[in-house]
Amino acid sequence: MSTNSQDPGLASEPSTADEALFARLRSYVEATDTVPADLLRSASEVFALRNIDAELADLVHDSAHEEDLMLVRGQEEVRTLTFEKQPDVTVHMQLTPTGSTHSLLAMVNGASDTSTIELERRDGRTTYSLDAAGRLLLDGVKAGALRLRITGRDGHDVATSWVMV
């Protein structure tokens, strides 16, 4: 059989009958071959674990747990957190209420080869770059769970634990 484009047996455009047949086949497959809900859920859970190899930095300080100071300064003050992954990385976070949102200042020490820092939320993640001093400043951070993930140029990941803001 010839594969020449001049061969009358080879159509360059699908005919109307072909399009109708394709539409019927497509609707049949969509109706009978749906992805099971439990498979979608499992796939979503596996996708969430795609960075399971990140080393978890230990929470070594959280000003929210300083009860005596909380009584003196009130609950609307700045919250500071410190995470360490010895001997490599220290992450300092400062959360400041700004109306209905927060300002987040993060400072990363000991990761001079950091290539990215990600703010992870339950609904996704956003990648940022640290400034020359190893800092990240974000305004308008909404309430909810978040964590930071620092990725070095060598692919080595360090993540903070989840924090409720």
Buried (B, 14 or more C-beta within 10 A) or exposed (E): EEEEEEEEEEEEEEEEEEEEEEEEEEEEEEEEEEEEEEEEEEEEEEEEEEEEEBEEBEBEEBBBEBEEEBEEEEEEBEBBBBBBBEEBBBBBBBBBBEEEBBBBBBBBBBBEEBBBBBBBBEEEEEEBEBEEEBEBEBEEBEEEEBBBBBBBEEEBBBBBEEBEB
